[in-house]
Amino acid sequence: MGRSVIQTLTFWLSEHPSIVGFRWSHANSWGSTWSFLFTAIALYLTISVLLHLLLALLRRKGRPVPLGPIPALHSLFMTLLSFTIFAGITLSSAAEIKETKWFWRRSKTPFQWLLCFPLGTRPSGRVFFWSYIYYLSRFFHMIRTFFTILRRGRLVPFQLFNHSILTFISFMWLEFSQSFQVLAILSTTLVYSVVYAYRFWVAIGLPRAGFAFVVNCQMLLLGCNVACHVGVLLMHFMKGGCNGIGAWGFNSVLNAVILLLFLNFYVKIHWGYGRRVALAAVEEAKAEAAAEEEELVRVKDK
């Protein structure tokens, strides 16, 4: 029974003809043109700004708009989608390595293949199918921006920039058959599965973590990406070149900008969080001292 379930999942996640025969094409893949990409990102930014201005005109700036169960359902959907992509690209990578290692096994290990595609790699097959699904999933991630605006009544520039750039990067992975994307998708979808599961947990009224859980997960992900970028650079010069290295270099610059902005945000969050904890501790100590003093007065009165 268990083996049958595993075989069924393996078929639907890595052996289905639509997955094996996938090919990234401007003619046949929805959302695969540069015009679509730039239009979609521009539309996302425009809707975000207009929604923010509309709330300001309605004098609801800073006042939350009730969204009901929508954020919770979105978090649940993103949890399942992220984990499906993670499972799919894991099984697909294993299958691709098994079928193609005869071509590159003398110069690379399987882990090195995950970092550095051989020169001449085309955007087709199992791995690129899941890369395509990941690219499409980026548009679902953008929806959280609208939740933030409706709940808090303000724009978060870093959020707008982050979603726009990550969507652009995932498009370039496919367009240029870029190396590094497999490990990036594995680590990102794994972290997103945990983050969105936590957001769903909180959205249905369960207790929050005692620290900035989401921010720390994102920091862990960025650290992993930096390590992988260093690995790709070393592989490119030591193993005769990696496919899509030009696009990788451009994406590295964009990732560096995101990293710097996030580090600035991370420091502010932790400084602010630490300050709040310290102030809460001081207030608690004052309350305890006042209670002890009151108890002493009662004893003396007796």
CORRALIN-V716707 format. One line per field, one symbol per residue. ss: DSSP state (@ for helix, = for strand, . for the rest). phi: phi as a letter, one per 40 degrees, with the letter a starting at -180 (. if undefined). psi: psi as a letter, one per 40 degrees, with the letter a starting at -180 (. if undefined). A space follows every 50 residues. Layout:
ss=???
phi=???
psi=???
This chain:
ss=.@@@@@@@@@@@@@@.@@@@..=..........@@@@@@@@@@@@@@@@@ @@@@@@@............@@@@@@@@@@@@@@@@@@@@@@@@@@@@@@@ @@@@.....@@@@@@........=.@@@@@@@@@@@@@@@@.@@@@@@@@ @@....@@@@@@@@@@@@@@@@@@@.....@@@@@@@@@@@@@@@@@@@@ @@@.........@@@@@@@@@@@@@@@@@@@@@@@@@@......@@@@@@ @@@@@@@@@@@@@@@@@@@@@@@@@@@@@@@@@@@@@@@@@@@@@@@@@@ @.
phi=.cccccccccccbabcdcccccacaccbbcgcbcccdccccccccccccc ccccccccfbcgbcccbgcdcccccccccccccccdcccccccccccccb cccbccbacdcccccbccdgcbcagcdcccccccdccccccccccccccc cbgacbdcccccccccccccccdccbfccgcccccdccccccdccccccc dcccgcccccacccccccccccccccccccccccccccbghbcgcccccc cccccccccccccccccccccccccccccccccccccccccccccccccc cc
psi=ddddddddddddeeehddddeihhhddehhfeiddddddddddddddddd dddddddefehehihhebedddddddddddddddddddddddddddddde dddedeeiiddddddhiihehigiaddddddddddddddddddddddddd defiihdddddddddddddddddddefhiedddddddddddddddddddd dddeeiiiieigddddddddddddddddddddddddddeeiiifdddddd dddddddddddddddddddddddddddddddddddddddddddddddddd d.
